[in-house]
Amino acid sequence: MPSLLGIDNGLTVTKAVLFDMDGTVLSVARRRVPQSIPAPRFVERDMDGLWRATAEAIAEAISRSGRPASDIAAIAATAHGDGLYLLGEDNQPLGPGILSLDSRAGDIIADWKKDGTADKALALAGQRPHLSAPSALLAWIRRHQPERYARIGAVLGCKDWLTFCLTGHVGTDRTEASTSFTDVNTQDYSPAAAELYGLERIFDRLAPSAHSAAIIGHVDDDAARATGLVAGTPVAAGLHDVTASALGIGAHKSGVMGVVAGTYSINEIVSDRPLTDPRWFCRNAIEPGQWNAMSISPASAANYDWFLDTLCQGEHDKAAAGGPPIHEALAGDIEAAIARPSSVLFHPYLFGSPHGGASSGSFVGLHGWHNSGDMLKAVLEGIAFNHREHVDALEDGFPYEQVRLTGGISRNPAFAQMFADILNHPVTVTATEEAAAWGAALCAGAAVGLYNSPTDDPRDLDAISRTFRPDAERAAAYDRRFAVYRDISEALKPHWAKLEALGDRENGQ
């Protein structure tokens, strides 16, 4: 049976996943990819180091699969969206890759809001530019690194860099192309968009765009030696990881709200019309004539990971000594905390929010009689509340019948049930291992004719899914808590910048 290789590169880990064509995971290999923070608000990584780590993961996945590399019918990559990976005119990396956690372009975004560029971008490109948008980062480079800007030969997304390393081909796909420079109506690159941002010079440096399931290259000899892949293996264009995750759980279709509780709070729905709103990005879906409305913020499960890493060292030590995994060890505390009333609320804005760059996380309502279980419950609840803000916004524009939830935290039944109660809507969790990588693999399979289209998922999704239904009494209680959560967030807004200034002074900035 043919196999498919899906590559999934996140903000800290790059993965290679081999799938049987029926969706069964054959093997997974991971490598951590270090981030570099050379200055406040700069989040970067070495592009060559990323490729080496990915090549090692591919080689390990092939070895662990027990199958020859010649069984791999096709390959596709997905990776963190937005950010910026540049090639010089010699097709070599032009400085480090810039991750989607980077926020150096705050001055650019502020200027664009003041001079009306942001509103014009919403009308033309379907979205206001944000801190890690390619448009904002390129404008920052033009302003602060003019010599680097003058040397740009190609503008890529992260997964496009990996595809280039596999094939030597410069290209992207429709979903990645629509992060800054496409016309929301035509869905094609627009010179007017580049002109709007003052980036006319780079328009012909944008990577040519193809369908996510189009073959845009083949594994070259260098990549074959580095990975163990067979030279000539087809490589499809792939797709933005937000879209890949939804596709991998069967949520990239009309009437389904796809929710990814990962580093980012990702909430998206496919539409057959380009409806724009400041609260979401209106970007290209996989198929022409369809759009993907995304309402996102960097305010989801990374807050949970922070809590575990910062405040649960004892549980980590026990797990390292052979005890139960930390998630299992804390499950009882979480369930007990959910069952009892609490005044504790948490705003999950440790790494960003829907409310701008100056926002910060906070516990409120905390007393001496509360324990770590109450705090952890508040963190999980705050994550779900933040997702609800986004889902409520999308609901204003798009009807939906289903909510499909993915992300590592969704494997916790208590969290999935809390999510259903907070949204007051049934929530389906699909037992999909490596959802984003599977989304990429579906594109690879469609590219070589194994599937009719990327949405032609061969699995029986109903058989591998569990639906959590809201409880009316709990939903009403969460409604009341959500109202207070929102009120406090609004009250804190004027003070976030003041707190940020205190931190800048303490750091000598």
VEXDREN-2710 file (C-alpha; in Angstrom, 1 decimal):
% VEXDREN-2710
k/r/px/py/pz
1/MET/0.0/0.0/0.0
2/PRO/1.4/3.5/-0.8
3/SER/2.3/5.7/2.1
4/LEU/2.3/9.5/2.4
5/LEU/4.7/11.8/4.2
6/GLY/3.2/14.8/5.9
7/ILE/5.7/17.4/7.4
8/ASP/4.4/19.6/10.2
9/ASN/6.6/22.4/11.5
10/GLY/5.4/24.3/14.5
11/LEU/7.0/27.1/16.5
12/THR/9.3/24.8/18.5
13/VAL/9.1/21.3/16.9
14/THR/9.4/20.0/13.4
15/LYS/7.7/16.6/12.7
16/ALA/7.7/14.1/9.9
17/VAL/4.7/11.7/9.9
18/LEU/4.3/8.7/7.6
19/PHE/0.7/7.7/7.0
20/ASP/-0.9/4.7/5.2
21/MET/-3.3/5.9/2.6
22/ASP/-6.2/5.0/4.9
23/GLY/-4.9/7.5/7.5
24/THR/-3.2/5.1/9.8
25/VAL/0.0/6.6/11.4
26/LEU/3.0/4.5/10.5
27/SER/5.6/6.5/12.3
28/VAL/6.4/9.9/13.8
29/ALA/9.7/11.6/14.3
30/ARG/10.2/14.9/16.0
31/ARG/13.1/17.4/16.4
32/ARG/13.1/20.5/18.5
33/VAL/14.1/23.6/16.6
34/PRO/15.6/26.3/18.9
35/GLN/14.2/29.8/18.8
36/SER/16.5/32.8/19.0
37/ILE/15.4/36.0/20.8
38/PRO/18.2/38.5/20.0
39/ALA/16.2/41.5/21.2
40/PRO/12.9/42.1/22.9
41/ARG/10.0/41.3/20.5
42/PHE/12.3/39.5/18.0
43/VAL/11.6/35.7/17.7
44/GLU/13.7/34.0/15.0
45/ARG/15.4/30.8/14.0
46/ASP/18.1/29.6/11.8
47/MET/16.7/28.5/8.4
48/ASP/19.4/26.0/7.6
49/GLY/19.1/24.5/11.1
50/LEU/15.4/24.1/10.6
51/TRP/16.0/22.2/7.4
52/ARG/18.7/20.0/9.0
53/ALA/16.3/19.1/11.9
54/THR/13.5/18.4/9.5
55/ALA/15.7/16.2/7.3
56/GLU/16.8/14.2/10.4
57/ALA/13.1/13.7/11.4
58/ILE/12.2/12.5/7.9
59/ALA/15.1/10.0/7.9
60/GLU/14.0/8.7/11.4
61/ALA/10.4/8.4/10.3
62/ILE/11.3/6.4/7.3
63/SER/13.5/4.1/9.5
64/ARG/10.9/3.6/12.1
65/SER/8.1/2.9/9.6
66/GLY/9.5/-0.4/8.6
67/ARG/8.8/0.4/5.0
68/PRO/11.1/1.4/2.2
69/ALA/11.2/5.0/1.2
70/SER/10.1/3.9/-2.3
71/ASP/6.6/3.3/-0.8
72/ILE/6.2/7.0/-0.3
73/ALA/3.8/8.2/-3.1
74/ALA/4.0/11.9/-2.4
75/ILE/5.0/14.5/0.2
76/ALA/3.5/17.8/1.4
77/ALA/4.4/20.2/4.2
78/THR/2.6/22.5/6.5
79/ALA/4.1/24.9/9.0
80/HIS/3.3/27.8/11.2
81/GLY/1.6/30.5/9.1
82/ASP/2.6/34.1/8.7
83/GLY/6.1/35.1/9.8
84/LEU/8.7/35.5/7.1
85/TYR/11.4/33.4/5.4
86/LEU/13.5/35.2/2.9
87/LEU/15.9/34.1/0.2
88/GLY/18.4/36.3/-1.4
89/GLU/18.9/36.5/-5.1
90/ASP/21.3/33.6/-4.8
91/ASN/18.5/31.4/-3.4
92/GLN/20.3/31.3/0.0
93/PRO/18.7/32.3/3.3
94/LEU/18.7/36.0/3.7
95/GLY/19.0/36.2/7.5
96/PRO/17.1/34.1/10.0
97/GLY/13.5/33.1/9.6
98/ILE/11.0/35.2/11.5
99/LEU/8.4/33.3/13.5
100/SER/4.7/34.2/14.0
101/LEU/5.4/35.0/17.6
102/ASP/7.6/38.0/16.6
103/SER/6.2/41.4/17.4
104/ARG/8.9/43.8/16.2
105/ALA/6.6/45.5/13.7
106/GLY/4.5/47.2/16.3
107/ASP/5.5/50.6/15.1
108/ILE/4.5/49.7/11.5
109/ILE/1.1/48.5/12.6
110/ALA/0.5/51.6/14.7
111/ASP/1.4/53.8/11.7
112/TRP/-1.0/51.8/9.4
113/LYS/-3.8/52.2/11.9
114/LYS/-3.3/55.9/12.1
115/ASP/-3.0/56.6/8.4
116/GLY/-5.9/54.4/7.3
117/THR/-3.8/51.7/5.6
118/ALA/-5.2/49.0/8.0
119/ASP/-8.8/49.8/7.0
120/LYS/-7.8/49.9/3.3
121/ALA/-6.2/46.5/3.7
122/LEU/-9.3/45.1/5.2
123/ALA/-11.3/46.1/2.1
124/LEU/-8.7/45.0/-0.4
125/ALA/-6.9/42.0/1.1
126/GLY/-9.7/40.8/3.5
127/GLN/-7.7/41.5/6.7
128/ARG/-6.1/44.1/8.7
129/PRO/-2.3/43.5/8.9
130/HIS/-1.1/42.2/12.2
131/LEU/2.3/42.0/14.0
132/SER/3.6/38.9/12.2
133/ALA/1.9/39.4/8.9
134/PRO/4.5/39.2/6.0
135/SER/3.4/42.7/4.9
136/ALA/4.3/44.2/8.3
137/LEU/7.6/42.3/8.7
138/LEU/8.6/43.3/5.1
139/ALA/7.8/46.9/5.9
140/TRP/9.8/46.7/9.1
141/ILE/12.8/45.3/7.1
142/ARG/12.4/48.1/4.5
143/ARG/12.4/50.7/7.3
144/HIS/15.1/49.3/9.6
145/GLN/17.2/47.0/7.4
146/PRO/17.2/48.6/3.9
147/GLU/20.3/46.7/2.7
148/ARG/18.6/43.4/3.5
149/TYR/15.4/44.6/1.8
150/ALA/17.3/45.5/-1.3
151/ARG/18.7/41.9/-1.5
152/ILE/15.4/40.0/-1.3
153/GLY/15.1/37.4/-4.1
154/ALA/12.1/35.4/-2.8
155/VAL/9.4/35.8/-0.1
156/LEU/8.4/32.5/1.5
157/GLY/6.4/31.1/4.3
158/CYS/8.0/28.5/6.6
159/LYS/6.6/25.4/4.8
160/ASP/7.6/27.0/1.5
161/TRP/11.2/27.0/2.7
162/LEU/11.0/23.3/3.5
163/THR/9.5/22.6/0.1
164/PHE/12.3/24.5/-1.5
165/CYS/14.8/22.4/0.5
166/LEU/13.2/19.3/-0.8
167/THR/12.9/20.3/-4.4
168/GLY/14.9/23.4/-5.2
169/HIS/11.6/25.0/-6.4
170/VAL/10.4/28.4/-5.2
171/GLY/6.6/28.2/-4.7
172/THR/3.7/28.5/-2.3
173/ASP/0.0/27.6/-2.2
174/ARG/-3.2/29.5/-2.3
175/THR/-3.7/29.5/1.5
176/GLU/-0.2/30.8/2.3
177/ALA/-0.3/33.3/-0.5
178/SER/-3.4/35.0/1.0
179/THR/-1.7/36.1/4.2
180/SER/-1.0/39.6/2.9
181/PHE/-0.9/40.2/-0.8
182/THR/-4.0/38.8/-2.5
183/ASP/-7.2/40.6/-3.5
184/VAL/-9.9/39.1/-1.4
185/ASN/-12.3/39.1/-4.3
186/THR/-10.1/37.6/-7.1
187/GLN/-8.1/35.5/-4.6
188/ASP/-5.0/36.2/-6.7
189/TYR/-1.9/38.3/-6.0
190/SER/-2.7/42.0/-6.3
191/PRO/-0.1/44.7/-7.2
192/ALA/-2.4/47.1/-5.4
193/ALA/-1.9/45.3/-2.2
194/ALA/1.9/45.5/-2.4
195/GLU/1.5/49.2/-3.3
196/LEU/-0.8/49.8/-0.4
197/TYR/2.0/48.7/2.0
198/GLY/4.7/50.5/0.1
199/LEU/6.3/47.2/-1.0
200/GLU/6.1/47.5/-4.7
201/ARG/9.6/46.2/-5.1
202/ILE/8.9/42.8/-3.7
203/PHE/5.8/42.0/-5.7
204/ASP/7.6/40.0/-8.3
205/ARG/9.6/38.3/-5.5
206/LEU/6.4/36.7/-4.1
207/ALA/6.5/32.9/-4.5
208/PRO/4.3/31.7/-7.4
209/SER/1.0/30.3/-6.0
210/ALA/-0.5/26.9/-6.8
211/HIS/-3.3/24.7/-5.5
212/SER/-2.5/23.0/-2.3
213/ALA/-2.7/19.6/-4.0
214/ALA/-0.7/20.6/-7.1
215/ILE/2.7/19.0/-7.6
216/ILE/5.2/21.8/-7.6
217/GLY/8.4/19.8/-7.6
218/HIS/10.2/16.5/-6.9
219/VAL/12.7/15.5/-4.3
220/ASP/16.1/16.4/-5.6
221/ASP/19.4/14.6/-5.2
222/ASP/20.6/16.8/-2.3
223/ALA/17.4/16.3/-0.3
224/ALA/17.4/12.5/-1.1
225/ARG/20.9/12.2/0.4
226/ALA/19.9/14.3/3.5
227/THR/16.7/12.5/4.2
228/GLY/16.7/9.0/2.7
229/LEU/13.8/9.9/0.4
230/VAL/13.9/8.6/-3.1
231/ALA/14.9/11.3/-5.6
232/GLY/12.0/12.2/-7.9
233/THR/9.3/11.6/-5.2
234/PRO/6.5/14.2/-6.0
235/VAL/6.1/17.1/-3.6
236/ALA/2.8/19.0/-3.4
237/ALA/2.4/22.7/-2.6
238/GLY/1.0/22.0/0.9
239/LEU/-0.9/24.5/3.0
240/HIS/-0.9/26.9/5.9
241/ASP/-1.1/25.0/9.2
242/VAL/-4.3/26.7/10.4
243/THR/-6.0/25.2/7.3
244/ALA/-4.1/21.9/7.6
245/SER/-5.3/21.3/11.1
246/ALA/-9.0/21.9/10.2
247/LEU/-8.6/19.7/7.1
248/GLY/-7.1/16.9/9.2
249/ILE/-10.1/16.8/11.5
250/GLY/-12.8/17.1/8.8
251/ALA/-13.5/20.7/9.6
252/HIS/-12.5/22.4/6.3
253/LYS/-16.0/22.7/4.9
254/SER/-19.0/24.9/5.1
255/GLY/-21.2/24.7/8.2
256/VAL/-18.3/23.4/10.5
257/MET/-16.5/25.5/13.0
258/GLY/-13.0/24.3/13.2
259/VAL/-11.3/25.1/16.6
260/VAL/-7.6/24.4/17.3
261/ALA/-6.5/24.9/20.9
262/GLY/-2.8/25.0/20.3
263/THR/-0.2/27.8/20.8
264/TYR/-2.7/30.0/19.1
265/SER/-6.4/30.2/19.6
266/ILE/-7.5/29.3/16.1
267/ASN/-11.2/29.4/15.0
268/GLU/-12.2/29.1/11.4
269/ILE/-15.0/28.4/9.0
270/VAL/-15.2/28.0/5.3
271/SER/-17.5/30.2/3.3
272/ASP/-18.6/30.6/-0.3
273/ARG/-18.4/34.4/-0.2
274/PRO/-15.7/36.8/0.9
275/LEU/-17.2/38.4/4.0
276/THR/-14.8/40.8/5.7
277/ASP/-14.7/42.1/9.3
278/PRO/-12.0/43.5/11.6
279/ARG/-12.5/40.5/13.9
280/TRP/-11.3/37.9/11.4
281/PHE/-9.0/37.3/8.5
282/CYS/-10.8/36.5/5.2
283/ARG/-8.3/34.3/3.4
284/ASN/-8.3/31.7/0.6
285/ALA/-9.6/28.3/1.3
286/ILE/-8.1/25.3/-0.5
287/GLU/-10.5/25.4/-3.4
288/PRO/-11.1/28.5/-5.6
289/GLY/-14.4/30.2/-4.9
290/GLN/-14.2/29.4/-1.2
291/TRP/-12.8/31.5/1.6
292/ASN/-11.6/30.7/5.1
293/ALA/-12.6/33.1/7.8
294/MET/-10.1/32.9/10.6
295/SER/-10.5/34.5/14.0
296/ILE/-7.2/34.0/15.9
297/SER/-5.0/35.2/18.7
298/PRO/-1.9/33.8/20.5
299/ALA/-3.9/33.0/23.6
300/SER/-4.7/29.4/23.9
301/ALA/-3.0/26.2/25.2
302/ALA/0.4/27.9/25.5
303/ASN/-1.0/29.4/28.8
304/TYR/-1.7/25.8/30.0
305/ASP/1.9/24.8/29.2
306/TRP/3.2/27.8/31.0
307/PHE/1.3/27.0/34.1
308/LEU/2.6/23.4/34.1
309/ASP/6.2/24.5/33.5
310/THR/6.1/27.3/36.0
311/LEU/4.0/26.2/38.8
312/CYS/3.9/22.4/38.7
313/GLN/7.6/21.5/39.0
314/GLY/6.8/18.8/41.7
315/GLU/4.5/16.9/39.3
316/HIS/7.1/17.2/36.6
317/ASP/9.8/15.7/38.9
318/LYS/7.5/12.8/39.8
319/ALA/6.8/12.1/36.2
320/ALA/10.5/12.2/35.4
321/ALA/11.1/9.7/38.2
322/GLY/8.7/7.2/36.7
323/GLY/5.4/8.5/38.1
324/PRO/2.3/9.2/36.0
325/PRO/2.5/11.8/33.2
326/ILE/1.8/15.2/34.5
327/HIS/-1.5/15.5/32.7
328/GLU/-2.8/12.3/34.4
329/ALA/-1.5/13.4/37.7
330/LEU/-3.4/16.6/37.6
331/ALA/-6.6/15.2/36.1
332/GLY/-8.2/14.6/39.5
333/ASP/-7.4/18.1/40.7
334/ILE/-8.9/19.6/37.6
335/GLU/-12.1/17.6/37.8
336/ALA/-12.5/18.5/41.5
337/ALA/-11.9/22.2/40.9
338/ILE/-14.4/22.2/38.0
339/ALA/-17.0/20.7/40.3
340/ARG/-16.8/23.5/43.0
341/PRO/-17.7/27.2/42.8
342/SER/-14.7/29.6/42.5
343/SER/-14.2/33.3/42.2
344/VAL/-10.9/32.8/40.3
345/LEU/-10.7/34.0/36.7
346/PHE/-7.8/34.0/34.4
347/HIS/-7.2/36.1/31.2
348/PRO/-4.9/33.9/29.0
349/TYR/-3.0/36.8/27.5
350/LEU/0.6/35.7/28.5
351/PHE/1.7/35.7/24.8
352/GLY/-0.9/38.0/23.3
353/SER/-4.7/38.5/23.0
354/PRO/-7.4/39.6/20.6
355/HIS/-7.0/43.1/22.2
356/GLY/-3.6/44.3/21.0
357/GLY/0.0/43.9/21.7
358/ALA/0.1/45.6/25.2
359/SER/-2.3/43.1/26.8
360/SER/-1.1/40.8/29.6
361/GLY/-2.3/37.8/31.5
362/SER/-3.9/38.0/34.9
363/PHE/-5.4/36.0/37.7
364/VAL/-8.3/37.9/39.4
365/GLY/-10.5/36.8/42.3
366/LEU/-7.7/34.8/43.9
367/HIS/-7.8/34.3/47.7
368/GLY/-5.7/32.4/50.2
369/TRP/-8.0/29.5/50.4
370/HIS/-7.7/28.7/46.7
371/ASN/-5.2/26.1/45.5
372/SER/-3.4/25.1/42.4
373/GLY/-6.5/23.2/41.2
374/ASP/-8.6/26.3/41.3
375/MET/-5.9/28.2/39.4
376/LEU/-5.5/25.5/36.8
377/LYS/-9.3/25.3/36.3
378/ALA/-9.3/29.1/35.7
379/VAL/-6.5/28.8/33.1
380/LEU/-8.4/26.1/31.2
381/GLU/-11.6/28.1/31.5
382/GLY/-9.9/31.3/30.3
383/ILE/-8.5/29.5/27.3
384/ALA/-12.0/28.4/26.4
385/PHE/-13.4/31.8/27.1
386/ASN/-10.9/33.3/24.6
387/HIS/-11.9/30.8/22.0
388/ARG/-15.6/31.8/22.6
389/GLU/-14.8/35.4/21.9
390/HIS/-13.6/34.4/18.5
391/VAL/-16.4/31.8/17.8
392/ASP/-19.0/34.4/18.8
393/ALA/-17.5/36.9/16.3
394/LEU/-17.5/34.3/13.5
395/GLU/-21.1/33.3/14.3
396/ASP/-22.2/36.9/13.5
397/GLY/-21.2/36.2/9.9
398/PHE/-21.4/32.5/9.3
399/PRO/-24.0/29.9/10.4
400/TYR/-22.6/26.5/11.5
401/GLU/-24.0/23.2/12.6
402/GLN/-20.9/21.6/14.1
403/VAL/-17.9/22.5/16.2
404/ARG/-14.8/20.3/15.7
405/LEU/-12.0/20.7/18.3
406/THR/-8.4/19.6/18.1
407/GLY/-5.1/20.4/19.8
408/GLY/-3.3/18.4/22.5
409/ILE/-5.3/19.9/25.3
410/SER/-8.6/18.7/23.6
411/ARG/-7.6/15.1/24.6
412/ASN/-8.6/15.9/28.1
413/PRO/-12.3/15.0/28.4
414/ALA/-12.8/17.5/31.2
415/PHE/-11.6/20.3/29.0
416/ALA/-13.6/19.1/26.0
417/GLN/-16.8/19.1/28.1
418/MET/-15.9/22.5/29.5
419/PHE/-15.6/23.8/26.0
420/ALA/-19.0/22.4/25.0
421/ASP/-20.5/24.1/28.1
422/ILE/-18.8/27.4/27.5
423/LEU/-19.9/27.5/23.8
424/ASN/-23.3/26.0/24.7
425/HIS/-22.9/23.9/21.6
426/PRO/-22.0/20.2/21.0
427/VAL/-18.3/19.8/20.4
428/THR/-16.8/16.9/18.6
429/VAL/-13.3/15.7/19.2
430/THR/-11.9/13.4/16.5
431/ALA/-9.2/10.9/17.5
432/THR/-6.8/12.2/14.9
433/GLU/-3.2/11.8/15.5
434/GLU/-1.1/14.6/14.0
435/ALA/-4.1/16.5/12.5
436/ALA/-2.0/19.1/10.7
437/ALA/0.4/16.5/9.2
438/TRP/-2.6/14.5/8.1
439/GLY/-4.0/17.6/6.4
440/ALA/-0.7/18.0/4.5
441/ALA/-0.8/14.2/3.6
442/LEU/-4.3/14.5/2.2
443/CYS/-3.0/17.2/-0.2
444/ALA/-0.1/15.0/-1.1
445/GLY/-2.4/12.1/-1.8
446/ALA/-4.8/14.2/-3.9
447/ALA/-1.8/15.5/-5.9
448/VAL/-1.0/11.9/-7.1
449/GLY/-4.6/10.7/-7.5
450/LEU/-4.9/8.6/-4.4
451/TYR/-7.9/10.8/-3.3
452/ASN/-10.3/12.8/-5.5
453/SER/-9.5/16.0/-3.5
454/PRO/-7.9/17.0/-0.2
455/THR/-11.3/16.8/1.5
456/ASP/-11.8/13.2/0.4
457/ASP/-10.7/11.8/3.8
458/PRO/-10.7/8.0/3.6
459/ARG/-11.4/7.5/7.4
460/ASP/-14.8/7.0/9.0
461/LEU/-14.8/10.2/11.0
462/ASP/-17.9/9.3/13.0
463/ALA/-16.3/6.1/14.2
464/ILE/-13.3/7.9/15.6
465/SER/-15.1/10.9/17.1
466/ARG/-16.6/11.7/20.5
467/THR/-19.2/14.4/20.9
468/PHE/-19.5/16.4/24.1
469/ARG/-22.9/17.9/24.7
470/PRO/-23.5/21.0/26.8
471/ASP/-25.3/20.8/30.2
472/ALA/-27.9/23.6/30.4
473/GLU/-27.2/24.4/34.1
474/ARG/-23.4/24.6/33.6
475/ALA/-23.8/26.5/30.4
476/ALA/-25.8/29.2/32.2
477/ALA/-23.2/29.4/34.9
478/TYR/-20.4/29.8/32.4
479/ASP/-22.4/32.5/30.7
480/ARG/-22.4/34.5/33.9
481/ARG/-18.7/33.9/34.4
482/PHE/-17.9/34.8/30.8
483/ALA/-19.7/38.2/31.2
484/VAL/-17.6/39.0/34.2
485/TYR/-14.4/37.8/32.4
486/ARG/-15.3/40.2/29.5
487/ASP/-16.1/43.1/31.8
488/ILE/-12.7/42.8/33.7
489/SER/-10.8/42.5/30.4
490/GLU/-12.4/45.7/29.2
491/ALA/-11.6/47.4/32.5
492/LEU/-8.0/46.4/32.3
493/LYS/-7.4/47.6/28.8
494/PRO/-6.4/51.2/29.8
495/HIS/-3.8/49.8/32.3
496/TRP/-2.0/47.3/30.1
497/ALA/0.2/49.9/28.4
498/LYS/1.1/51.3/31.9
499/LEU/2.1/47.9/33.1
500/GLU/4.2/47.4/30.0
501/ALA/5.9/50.7/30.6
502/LEU/6.8/49.6/34.1
503/GLY/8.4/46.5/32.8
504/ASP/10.3/48.5/30.1
505/ARG/11.7/50.8/32.8
506/GLU/12.7/47.9/35.0
507/ASN/14.6/46.3/32.1
508/GLY/16.4/49.6/31.3
509/GLN/14.6/50.2/28.0
END
